[in-house]
């Protein structure tokens, strides 16, 4: 009779501990969300790199035709 009571108490303690961990994890996730980007500036979906630099490749000077 005593052992089942101990098991139930342990189960309740474990469940309370797990619930506390879940709440802590939720708080950490909610506080780590990145801030929104500033309005009006920033990236506009361009592919990166150096735009408008066409024709910059090829042979070094003096090595051409």
mmCIF file of the N, C-alpha and C atoms, coordinates in Angstrom:
data_MODEL
# 
_entry.id   MODEL 
# 
loop_
_atom_site.group_PDB 
_atom_site.id 
_atom_site.type_symbol 
_atom_site.label_atom_id 
_atom_site.label_alt_id 
_atom_site.label_comp_id 
_atom_site.label_asym_id 
_atom_site.label_entity_id 
_atom_site.label_seq_id 
_atom_site.pdbx_PDB_ins_code 
_atom_site.Cartn_x 
_atom_site.Cartn_y 
_atom_site.Cartn_z 
_atom_site.occupancy 
_atom_site.B_iso_or_equiv 
_atom_site.pdbx_formal_charge 
_atom_site.auth_seq_id 
_atom_site.auth_comp_id 
_atom_site.auth_asym_id 
_atom_site.auth_atom_id 
_atom_site.pdbx_PDB_model_num 
ATOM 1   N N  . UNK A 1 1  ? 0.839  -1.196 0.000   1.00 0.00 ? 1  UNK A N  1 
ATOM 2   C CA . UNK A 1 1  ? 0.000  0.000  0.000   1.00 0.00 ? 1  UNK A CA 1 
ATOM 3   C C  . UNK A 1 1  ? 0.876  1.250  0.000   1.00 0.00 ? 1  UNK A C  1 
ATOM 4   N N  . UNK A 1 2  ? 1.998  1.206  0.686   1.00 0.00 ? 2  UNK A N  1 
ATOM 5   C CA . UNK A 1 2  ? 2.861  2.384  0.787   1.00 0.00 ? 2  UNK A CA 1 
ATOM 6   C C  . UNK A 1 2  ? 3.590  2.635  -0.535  1.00 0.00 ? 2  UNK A C  1 
ATOM 7   N N  . UNK A 1 3  ? 4.028  1.607  -1.200  1.00 0.00 ? 3  UNK A N  1 
ATOM 8   C CA . UNK A 1 3  ? 4.791  1.780  -2.441  1.00 0.00 ? 3  UNK A CA 1 
ATOM 9   C C  . UNK A 1 3  ? 3.987  2.474  -3.542  1.00 0.00 ? 3  UNK A C  1 
ATOM 10  N N  . UNK A 1 4  ? 2.737  2.100  -3.813  1.00 0.00 ? 4  UNK A N  1 
ATOM 11  C CA . UNK A 1 4  ? 1.991  2.820  -4.841  1.00 0.00 ? 4  UNK A CA 1 
ATOM 12  C C  . UNK A 1 4  ? 1.824  4.311  -4.530  1.00 0.00 ? 4  UNK A C  1 
ATOM 13  N N  . UNK A 1 5  ? 1.700  4.670  -3.271  1.00 0.00 ? 5  UNK A N  1 
ATOM 14  C CA . UNK A 1 5  ? 1.594  6.083  -2.908  1.00 0.00 ? 5  UNK A CA 1 
ATOM 15  C C  . UNK A 1 5  ? 2.901  6.803  -3.236  1.00 0.00 ? 5  UNK A C  1 
ATOM 16  N N  . UNK A 1 6  ? 4.023  6.177  -2.945  1.00 0.00 ? 6  UNK A N  1 
ATOM 17  C CA . UNK A 1 6  ? 5.320  6.782  -3.269  1.00 0.00 ? 6  UNK A CA 1 
ATOM 18  C C  . UNK A 1 6  ? 5.468  6.972  -4.779  1.00 0.00 ? 6  UNK A C  1 
ATOM 19  N N  . UNK A 1 7  ? 5.022  6.001  -5.542  1.00 0.00 ? 7  UNK A N  1 
ATOM 20  C CA . UNK A 1 7  ? 5.106  6.091  -6.998  1.00 0.00 ? 7  UNK A CA 1 
ATOM 21  C C  . UNK A 1 7  ? 4.253  7.246  -7.498  1.00 0.00 ? 7  UNK A C  1 
ATOM 22  N N  . UNK A 1 8  ? 3.056  7.381  -6.955  1.00 0.00 ? 8  UNK A N  1 
ATOM 23  C CA . UNK A 1 8  ? 2.173  8.478  -7.377  1.00 0.00 ? 8  UNK A CA 1 
ATOM 24  C C  . UNK A 1 8  ? 2.765  9.834  -7.023  1.00 0.00 ? 8  UNK A C  1 
ATOM 25  N N  . UNK A 1 9  ? 3.356  9.937  -5.848  1.00 0.00 ? 9  UNK A N  1 
ATOM 26  C CA . UNK A 1 9  ? 3.981  11.201 -5.447  1.00 0.00 ? 9  UNK A CA 1 
ATOM 27  C C  . UNK A 1 9  ? 5.146  11.524 -6.383  1.00 0.00 ? 9  UNK A C  1 
ATOM 28  N N  . UNK A 1 10 ? 5.950  10.528 -6.717  1.00 0.00 ? 10 UNK A N  1 
ATOM 29  C CA . UNK A 1 10 ? 7.073  10.735 -7.643  1.00 0.00 ? 10 UNK A CA 1 
ATOM 30  C C  . UNK A 1 10 ? 6.576  11.158 -9.021  1.00 0.00 ? 10 UNK A C  1 
ATOM 31  N N  . UNK A 1 11 ? 5.494  10.542 -9.491  1.00 0.00 ? 11 UNK A N  1 
ATOM 32  C CA . UNK A 1 11 ? 4.935  10.909 -10.798 1.00 0.00 ? 11 UNK A CA 1 
ATOM 33  C C  . UNK A 1 11 ? 4.455  12.350 -10.804 1.00 0.00 ? 11 UNK A C  1 
ATOM 34  N N  . UNK A 1 12 ? 3.792  12.769 -9.731  1.00 0.00 ? 12 UNK A N  1 
ATOM 35  C CA . UNK A 1 12 ? 3.300  14.151 -9.658  1.00 0.00 ? 12 UNK A CA 1 
ATOM 36  C C  . UNK A 1 12 ? 4.472  15.122 -9.597  1.00 0.00 ? 12 UNK A C  1 
ATOM 37  N N  . UNK A 1 13 ? 5.504  14.794 -8.803  1.00 0.00 ? 13 UNK A N  1 
ATOM 38  C CA . UNK A 1 13 ? 6.691  15.656 -8.734  1.00 0.00 ? 13 UNK A CA 1 
ATOM 39  C C  . UNK A 1 13 ? 7.373  15.774 -10.101 1.00 0.00 ? 13 UNK A C  1 
ATOM 40  N N  . UNK A 1 14 ? 7.497  14.654 -10.794 1.00 0.00 ? 14 UNK A N  1 
ATOM 41  C CA . UNK A 1 14 ? 8.131  14.667 -12.117 1.00 0.00 ? 14 UNK A CA 1 
ATOM 42  C C  . UNK A 1 14 ? 7.317  15.471 -13.117 1.00 0.00 ? 14 UNK A C  1 
ATOM 43  N N  . UNK A 1 15 ? 6.003  15.319 -13.082 1.00 0.00 ? 15 UNK A N  1 
ATOM 44  C CA . UNK A 1 15 ? 5.145  16.069 -13.999 1.00 0.00 ? 15 UNK A CA 1 
ATOM 45  C C  . UNK A 1 15 ? 5.242  17.568 -13.736 1.00 0.00 ? 15 UNK A C  1 
ATOM 46  N N  . UNK A 1 16 ? 5.298  17.964 -12.474 1.00 0.00 ? 16 UNK A N  1 
ATOM 47  C CA . UNK A 1 16 ? 5.425  19.384 -12.140 1.00 0.00 ? 16 UNK A CA 1 
ATOM 48  C C  . UNK A 1 16 ? 6.774  19.926 -12.613 1.00 0.00 ? 16 UNK A C  1 
ATOM 49  N N  . UNK A 1 17 ? 7.826  19.131 -12.460 1.00 0.00 ? 17 UNK A N  1 
ATOM 50  C CA . UNK A 1 17 ? 9.148  19.558 -12.913 1.00 0.00 ? 17 UNK A CA 1 
ATOM 51  C C  . UNK A 1 17 ? 9.191  19.723 -14.431 1.00 0.00 ? 17 UNK A C  1 
ATOM 52  N N  . UNK A 1 18 ? 8.601  18.796 -15.153 1.00 0.00 ? 18 UNK A N  1 
ATOM 53  C CA . UNK A 1 18 ? 8.565  18.875 -16.615 1.00 0.00 ? 18 UNK A CA 1 
ATOM 54  C C  . UNK A 1 18 ? 7.758  20.088 -17.062 1.00 0.00 ? 18 UNK A C  1 
ATOM 55  N N  . UNK A 1 19 ? 6.633  20.346 -16.407 1.00 0.00 ? 19 UNK A N  1 
ATOM 56  C CA . UNK A 1 19 ? 5.819  21.518 -16.763 1.00 0.00 ? 19 UNK A CA 1 
ATOM 57  C C  . UNK A 1 19 ? 6.615  22.806 -16.561 1.00 0.00 ? 19 UNK A C  1 
ATOM 58  N N  . UNK A 1 20 ? 7.381  22.882 -15.479 1.00 0.00 ? 20 UNK A N  1 
ATOM 59  C CA . UNK A 1 20 ? 8.220  24.057 -15.241 1.00 0.00 ? 20 UNK A CA 1 
ATOM 60  C C  . UNK A 1 20 ? 9.286  24.221 -16.309 1.00 0.00 ? 20 UNK A C  1 
ATOM 61  N N  . UNK A 1 21 ? 9.897  23.113 -16.736 1.00 0.00 ? 21 UNK A N  1 
ATOM 62  C CA . UNK A 1 21 ? 10.907 23.180 -17.803 1.00 0.00 ? 21 UNK A CA 1 
ATOM 63  C C  . UNK A 1 21 ? 10.299 23.670 -19.108 1.00 0.00 ? 21 UNK A C  1 
ATOM 64  N N  . UNK A 1 22 ? 9.113  23.180 -19.436 1.00 0.00 ? 22 UNK A N  1 
ATOM 65  C CA . UNK A 1 22 ? 8.454  23.598 -20.679 1.00 0.00 ? 22 UNK A CA 1 
ATOM 66  C C  . UNK A 1 22 ? 8.170  25.091 -20.647 1.00 0.00 ? 22 UNK A C  1 
ATOM 67  N N  . UNK A 1 23 ? 7.699  25.592 -19.510 1.00 0.00 ? 23 UNK A N  1 
ATOM 68  C CA . UNK A 1 23 ? 7.424  27.027 -19.410 1.00 0.00 ? 23 UNK A CA 1 
ATOM 69  C C  . UNK A 1 23 ? 8.707  27.840 -19.536 1.00 0.00 ? 23 UNK A C  1 
ATOM 70  N N  . UNK A 1 24 ? 9.805  27.364 -18.949 1.00 0.00 ? 24 UNK A N  1 
ATOM 71  C CA . UNK A 1 24 ? 11.074 28.076 -19.071 1.00 0.00 ? 24 UNK A CA 1 
ATOM 72  C C  . UNK A 1 24 ? 11.557 28.098 -20.513 1.00 0.00 ? 24 UNK A C  1 
ATOM 73  N N  . UNK A 1 25 ? 11.436 26.977 -21.198 1.00 0.00 ? 25 UNK A N  1 
ATOM 74  C CA . UNK A 1 25 ? 11.862 26.911 -22.597 1.00 0.00 ? 25 UNK A CA 1 
ATOM 75  C C  . UNK A 1 25 ? 11.016 27.850 -23.450 1.00 0.00 ? 25 UNK A C  1 
ATOM 76  N N  . UNK A 1 26 ? 9.716  27.907 -23.199 1.00 0.00 ? 26 UNK A N  1 
ATOM 77  C CA . UNK A 1 26 ? 8.852  28.831 -23.940 1.00 0.00 ? 26 UNK A CA 1 
ATOM 78  C C  . UNK A 1 26 ? 9.276  30.273 -23.719 1.00 0.00 ? 26 UNK A C  1 
ATOM 79  N N  . UNK A 1 27 ? 9.642  30.621 -22.481 1.00 0.00 ? 27 UNK A N  1 
ATOM 80  C CA . UNK A 1 27 ? 10.095 31.981 -22.202 1.00 0.00 ? 27 UNK A CA 1 
ATOM 81  C C  . UNK A 1 27 ? 11.388 32.301 -22.941 1.00 0.00 ? 27 UNK A C  1 
ATOM 82  N N  . UNK A 1 28 ? 12.319 31.356 -22.979 1.00 0.00 ? 28 UNK A N  1 
ATOM 83  C CA . UNK A 1 28 ? 13.590 31.576 -23.676 1.00 0.00 ? 28 UNK A CA 1 
ATOM 84  C C  . UNK A 1 28 ? 13.348 31.765 -25.165 1.00 0.00 ? 28 UNK A C  1 
ATOM 85  N N  . UNK A 1 29 ? 12.501 30.935 -25.748 1.00 0.00 ? 29 UNK A N  1 
ATOM 86  C CA . UNK A 1 29 ? 12.210 31.047 -27.182 1.00 0.00 ? 29 UNK A CA 1 
ATOM 87  C C  . UNK A 1 29 ? 11.532 32.371 -27.485 1.00 0.00 ? 29 UNK A C  1 
ATOM 88  N N  . UNK A 1 30 ? 10.591 32.785 -26.653 1.00 0.00 ? 30 UNK A N  1 
ATOM 89  C CA . UNK A 1 30 ? 9.877  34.041 -26.890 1.00 0.00 ? 30 UNK A CA 1 
ATOM 90  C C  . UNK A 1 30 ? 10.808 35.243 -26.757 1.00 0.00 ? 30 UNK A C  1 
ATOM 91  N N  . UNK A 1 31 ? 11.789 35.188 -25.859 1.00 0.00 ? 31 UNK A N  1 
ATOM 92  C CA . UNK A 1 31 ? 12.682 36.331 -25.668 1.00 0.00 ? 31 UNK A CA 1 
ATOM 93  C C  . UNK A 1 31 ? 13.780 36.393 -26.715 1.00 0.00 ? 31 UNK A C  1 
ATOM 94  N N  . UNK A 1 32 ? 14.051 35.299 -27.431 1.00 0.00 ? 32 UNK A N  1 
ATOM 95  C CA . UNK A 1 32 ? 15.120 35.286 -28.426 1.00 0.00 ? 32 UNK A CA 1 
ATOM 96  C C  . UNK A 1 32 ? 14.637 35.573 -29.834 1.00 0.00 ? 32 UNK A C  1 
ATOM 97  N N  . UNK A 1 33 ? 13.391 35.927 -30.026 1.00 0.00 ? 33 UNK A N  1 
ATOM 98  C CA . UNK A 1 33 ? 12.923 36.249 -31.376 1.00 0.00 ? 33 UNK A CA 1 
ATOM 99  C C  . UNK A 1 33 ? 13.649 37.497 -31.847 1.00 0.00 ? 33 UNK A C  1 
ATOM 100 N N  . UNK A 1 34 ? 14.076 37.483 -33.096 1.00 0.00 ? 34 UNK A N  1 
ATOM 101 C CA . UNK A 1 34 ? 14.838 38.604 -33.626 1.00 0.00 ? 34 UNK A CA 1 
ATOM 102 C C  . UNK A 1 34 ? 13.928 39.814 -33.796 1.00 0.00 ? 34 UNK A C  1 
ATOM 103 N N  . UNK A 1 35 ? 14.471 41.011 -33.575 1.00 0.00 ? 35 UNK A N  1 
ATOM 104 C CA . UNK A 1 35 ? 13.663 42.216 -33.751 1.00 0.00 ? 35 UNK A CA 1 
ATOM 105 C C  . UNK A 1 35 ? 13.318 42.416 -35.224 1.00 0.00 ? 35 UNK A C  1 
ATOM 106 N N  . UNK A 1 36 ? 12.202 43.050 -35.506 1.00 0.00 ? 36 UNK A N  1 
ATOM 107 C CA . UNK A 1 36 ? 11.820 43.268 -36.905 1.00 0.00 ? 36 UNK A CA 1 
ATOM 108 C C  . UNK A 1 36 ? 12.789 44.227 -37.591 1.00 0.00 ? 36 UNK A C  1 
ATOM 109 N N  . UNK A 1 37 ? 12.976 44.108 -38.914 1.00 0.00 ? 37 UNK A N  1 
ATOM 110 C CA . UNK A 1 37 ? 13.882 45.011 -39.628 1.00 0.00 ? 37 UNK A CA 1 
ATOM 111 C C  . UNK A 1 37 ? 13.336 46.435 -39.612 1.00 0.00 ? 37 UNK A C  1 
ATOM 112 N N  . UNK A 1 38 ? 14.225 47.423 -39.676 1.00 0.00 ? 38 UNK A N  1 
ATOM 113 C CA . UNK A 1 38 ? 13.759 48.810 -39.664 1.00 0.00 ? 38 UNK A CA 1 
ATOM 114 C C  . UNK A 1 38 ? 12.946 49.115 -40.920 1.00 0.00 ? 38 UNK A C  1 
ATOM 115 N N  . UNK A 1 39 ? 11.908 49.920 -40.788 1.00 0.00 ? 39 UNK A N  1 
ATOM 116 C CA . UNK A 1 39 ? 11.071 50.228 -41.957 1.00 0.00 ? 39 UNK A CA 1 
ATOM 117 C C  . UNK A 1 39 ? 11.807 51.111 -42.963 1.00 0.00 ? 39 UNK A C  1 
ATOM 118 N N  . UNK A 1 40 ? 11.569 50.869 -44.239 1.00 0.00 ? 40 UNK A N  1 
ATOM 119 C CA . UNK A 1 40 ? 12.096 51.726 -45.293 1.00 0.00 ? 40 UNK A CA 1 
ATOM 120 C C  . UNK A 1 40 ? 13.475 51.346 -45.792 1.00 0.00 ? 40 UNK A C  1 
ATOM 121 N N  . UNK A 1 41 ? 14.303 50.741 -45.012 1.00 0.00 ? 41 UNK A N  1 
ATOM 122 C CA . UNK A 1 41 ? 15.656 50.424 -45.444 1.00 0.00 ? 41 UNK A CA 1 
ATOM 123 C C  . UNK A 1 41 ? 15.858 48.938 -45.562 1.00 0.00 ? 41 UNK A C  1 
ATOM 124 N N  . UNK A 1 42 ? 17.101 48.562 -45.638 1.00 0.00 ? 42 UNK A N  1 
ATOM 125 C CA . UNK A 1 42 ? 17.409 47.144 -45.649 1.00 0.00 ? 42 UNK A CA 1 
ATOM 126 C C  . UNK A 1 42 ? 17.400 46.555 -47.028 1.00 0.00 ? 42 UNK A C  1 
ATOM 127 N N  . UNK A 1 43 ? 17.355 45.245 -47.059 1.00 0.00 ? 43 UNK A N  1 
ATOM 128 C CA . UNK A 1 43 ? 17.424 44.527 -48.323 1.00 0.00 ? 43 UNK A CA 1 
ATOM 129 C C  . UNK A 1 43 ? 16.077 44.525 -49.023 1.00 0.00 ? 43 UNK A C  1 
ATOM 130 N N  . UNK A 1 44 ? 16.128 44.469 -50.332 1.00 0.00 ? 44 UNK A N  1 
ATOM 131 C CA . UNK A 1 44 ? 14.905 44.444 -51.134 1.00 0.00 ? 44 UNK A CA 1 
ATOM 132 C C  . UNK A 1 44 ? 14.848 43.192 -51.986 1.00 0.00 ? 44 UNK A C  1 
ATOM 133 N N  . UNK A 1 45 ? 15.473 42.137 -51.541 1.00 0.00 ? 45 UNK A N  1 
ATOM 134 C CA . UNK A 1 45 ? 15.414 40.881 -52.266 1.00 0.00 ? 45 UNK A CA 1 
ATOM 135 C C  . UNK A 1 45 ? 16.419 40.759 -53.396 1.00 0.00 ? 45 UNK A C  1 
ATOM 136 N N  . UNK A 1 46 ? 17.429 41.616 -53.433 1.00 0.00 ? 46 UNK A N  1 
ATOM 137 C CA . UNK A 1 46 ? 18.448 41.506 -54.474 1.00 0.00 ? 46 UNK A CA 1 
ATOM 138 C C  . UNK A 1 46 ? 19.334 40.311 -54.183 1.00 0.00 ? 46 UNK A C  1 
ATOM 139 N N  . UNK A 1 47 ? 19.932 39.772 -55.197 1.00 0.00 ? 47 UNK A N  1 
ATOM 140 C CA . UNK A 1 47 ? 20.696 38.547 -55.063 1.00 0.00 ? 47 UNK A CA 1 
ATOM 141 C C  . UNK A 1 47 ? 22.072 38.707 -54.463 1.00 0.00 ? 47 UNK A C  1 
ATOM 142 N N  . UNK A 1 48 ? 22.475 39.837 -54.025 1.00 0.00 ? 48 UNK A N  1 
ATOM 143 C CA . UNK A 1 48 ? 23.800 40.022 -53.458 1.00 0.00 ? 48 UNK A CA 1 
ATOM 144 C C  . UNK A 1 48 ? 24.832 40.188 -54.553 1.00 0.00 ? 48 UNK A C  1 
ATOM 145 N N  . UNK A 1 49 ? 26.079 40.261 -54.181 1.00 0.00 ? 49 UNK A N  1 
ATOM 146 C CA . UNK A 1 49 ? 27.128 40.454 -55.167 1.00 0.00 ? 49 UNK A CA 1 
ATOM 147 C C  . UNK A 1 49 ? 27.257 41.925 -55.527 1.00 0.00 ? 49 UNK A C  1 
ATOM 148 N N  . UNK A 1 50 ? 28.031 42.192 -56.567 1.00 0.00 ? 50 UNK A N  1 
ATOM 149 C CA . UNK A 1 50 ? 28.252 43.573 -56.980 1.00 0.00 ? 50 UNK A CA 1 
ATOM 150 C C  . UNK A 1 50 ? 27.509 43.823 -58.281 1.00 0.00 ? 50 UNK A C  1 
ATOM 151 N N  . UNK A 1 51 ? 26.385 44.442 -58.180 1.00 0.00 ? 51 UNK A N  1 
ATOM 152 C CA . UNK A 1 51 ? 25.589 44.739 -59.364 1.00 0.00 ? 51 UNK A CA 1 
ATOM 153 C C  . UNK A 1 51 ? 26.207 45.841 -60.202 1.00 0.00 ? 51 UNK A C  1 
ATOM 154 N N  . UNK A 1 52 ? 25.952 45.823 -61.494 1.00 0.00 ? 52 UNK A N  1 
ATOM 155 C CA . UNK A 1 52 ? 26.440 46.885 -62.374 1.00 0.00 ? 52 UNK A CA 1 
ATOM 156 C C  . UNK A 1 52 ? 27.921 46.790 -62.679 1.00 0.00 ? 52 UNK A C  1 
ATOM 157 N N  . UNK A 1 53 ? 28.542 45.677 -62.440 1.00 0.00 ? 53 UNK A N  1 
ATOM 158 C CA . UNK A 1 53 ? 29.973 45.552 -62.668 1.00 0.00 ? 53 UNK A CA 1 
ATOM 159 C C  . UNK A 1 53 ? 30.260 44.636 -63.859 1.00 0.00 ? 53 UNK A C  1 
ATOM 160 N N  . UNK A 1 54 ? 29.383 44.598 -64.820 1.00 0.00 ? 54 UNK A N  1 
ATOM 161 C CA . UNK A 1 54 ? 29.580 43.747 -65.982 1.00 0.00 ? 54 UNK A CA 1 
ATOM 162 C C  . UNK A 1 54 ? 30.811 44.137 -66.776 1.00 0.00 ? 54 UNK A C  1 
ATOM 163 N N  . UNK A 1 55 ? 31.459 43.177 -67.408 1.00 0.00 ? 55 UNK A N  1 
ATOM 164 C CA . UNK A 1 55 ? 32.625 43.474 -68.234 1.00 0.00 ? 55 UNK A CA 1 
ATOM 165 C C  . UNK A 1 55 ? 33.907 43.630 -67.448 1.00 0.00 ? 55 UNK A C  1 
ATOM 166 N N  . UNK A 1 56 ? 33.908 43.311 -66.184 1.00 0.00 ? 56 UNK A N  1 
ATOM 167 C CA . UNK A 1 56 ? 35.110 43.480 -65.374 1.00 0.00 ? 56 UNK A CA 1 
ATOM 168 C C  . UNK A 1 56 ? 36.010 42.243 -65.415 1.00 0.00 ? 56 UNK A C  1 
ATOM 169 N N  . UNK A 1 57 ? 35.557 41.155 -66.020 1.00 0.00 ? 57 UNK A N  1 
ATOM 170 C CA . UNK A 1 57 ? 36.375 39.947 -66.045 1.00 0.00 ? 57 UNK A CA 1 
ATOM 171 C C  . UNK A 1 57 ? 37.273 39.932 -67.268 1.00 0.00 ? 57 UNK A C  1 
ATOM 172 N N  . UNK A 1 58 ? 37.868 38.787 -67.545 1.00 0.00 ? 58 UNK A N  1 
ATOM 173 C CA . UNK A 1 58 ? 38.677 38.654 -68.754 1.00 0.00 ? 58 UNK A CA 1 
ATOM 174 C C  . UNK A 1 58 ? 40.159 38.672 -68.468 1.00 0.00 ? 58 UNK A C  1 
ATOM 175 N N  . UNK A 1 59 ? 40.930 39.003 -69.506 1.00 0.00 ? 59 UNK A N  1 
ATOM 176 C CA . UNK A 1 59 ? 42.383 38.964 -69.425 1.00 0.00 ? 59 UNK A CA 1 
ATOM 177 C C  . UNK A 1 59 ? 42.902 40.200 -68.691 1.00 0.00 ? 59 UNK A C  1 
ATOM 178 N N  . UNK A 1 60 ? 44.056 40.075 -68.031 1.00 0.00 ? 60 UNK A N  1 
ATOM 179 C CA . UNK A 1 60 ? 44.674 41.240 -67.399 1.00 0.00 ? 60 UNK A CA 1 
ATOM 180 C C  . UNK A 1 60 ? 45.145 42.233 -68.465 1.00 0.00 ? 60 UNK A C  1 
ATOM 181 N N  . UNK A 1 61 ? 45.348 43.491 -68.105 1.00 0.00 ? 61 UNK A N  1 
ATOM 182 C CA . UNK A 1 61 ? 45.802 44.489 -69.083 1.00 0.00 ? 61 UNK A CA 1 
ATOM 183 C C  . UNK A 1 61 ? 47.132 44.075 -69.726 1.00 0.00 ? 61 UNK A C  1 
ATOM 184 N N  . UNK A 1 62 ? 47.256 44.310 -71.019 1.00 0.00 ? 62 UNK A N  1 
ATOM 185 C CA . UNK A 1 62 ? 48.468 43.986 -71.757 1.00 0.00 ? 62 UNK A CA 1 
ATOM 186 C C  . UNK A 1 62 ? 48.524 42.553 -72.256 1.00 0.00 ? 62 UNK A C  1 
ATOM 187 N N  . UNK A 1 63 ? 47.563 41.720 -71.893 1.00 0.00 ? 63 UNK A N  1 
ATOM 188 C CA . UNK A 1 63 ? 47.566 40.326 -72.306 1.00 0.00 ? 63 UNK A CA 1 
ATOM 189 C C  . UNK A 1 63 ? 46.546 40.085 -73.416 1.00 0.00 ? 63 UNK A C  1 
ATOM 190 N N  . UNK A 1 64 ? 45.856 41.120 -73.828 1.00 0.00 ? 64 UNK A N  1 
ATOM 191 C CA . UNK A 1 64 ? 44.811 40.976 -74.834 1.00 0.00 ? 64 UNK A CA 1 
ATOM 192 C C  . UNK A 1 64 ? 45.367 40.906 -76.234 1.00 0.00 ? 64 UNK A C  1 
ATOM 193 N N  . UNK A 1 65 ? 44.506 41.068 -77.225 1.00 0.00 ? 65 UNK A N  1 
ATOM 194 C CA . UNK A 1 65 ? 44.874 40.979 -78.635 1.00 0.00 ? 65 UNK A CA 1 
ATOM 195 C C  . UNK A 1 65 ? 45.668 42.142 -78.998 1.00 0.00 ? 65 UNK A C  1 
# 
